[in-house]
Amino acid sequence: MEHVIEIIKTNSKKPKIAHIGYLYHFQKECSNFIRWRCSKFTSLKCPSVLKTSLDIEKPIFIIIDHDHVHTSNKNAVAALKLKNKMNEKAQISYATPSQIFAESVSNVPHEVLVELPKEEHVKRTIRNHRGYNDPSKPACRKELIGIKHPTVWHLIRKMKYEVASDYAKLALDDIGETNMKTTKLGQMRTTEIRLKELCARFVSGKINISDFLNSISHNIRKQSNN
């Protein structure tokens, strides 16, 4: 029998493990080993138990107690790993659930796809995973600096791209390579002035972090609509 086991992370604190096509859930930690129960214990009353070393990050196979009452299913294991891959992508990507699902299932064998839940259920799970890594709302500027805040930094990246694009257009206008309207140039400069004023007010403590971010969003939306 193969003794290679694979760790599969889940939303809970404890992972699952896969062994020759069978899935096991964490049951309990004993004095000399960790006890893992077959994932079909509830649905099929499967009594199989796998024991590993106490290192839950890199467990070492010890023994299996009791035979399974069902056959192994490596496709179900592959489907679970595919779901995890989609959920992980949702935490770092701005793609829609439909896009993530479509990209993830392309080139996946049919026998694995049939083990997935219904598409709408998978998409709902993807949608729910979007906020898992979001930090709590910063209460002050010190908490904001260096924080991994997807919404804020996505906005800042968008601002940088817009500024770079506007500077390029201004440079072309200076050498007569574009017909950018004067009104557009004026709007850009006005927006830049407003953003600088907002930064100055925030640094001086005249407005709090919430008002600062809301004001920036308002100015960006206003510029985008012009």
Secondary structure, DSSP 8 states (H G I E B T S, - for coil): -----EEE--SSSS-EEEETTEEEEEEEE-SS-EEEEETTHHHH----EEEE-S-SSS--EEEEES--SS---HHHHHHHHHHHHHHHHHHH--S-HHHHHHHHHTT--HHHHTTS--HHHHHHHHHHGGGTT-----SSHHHHTT---HHHHHHHHHHHHHHHHHHHHHHHHHTT-----HHHHHHHHHHHHHHHHHHHHHHTTSS-HHHHHHHHHHHHHHHHH-
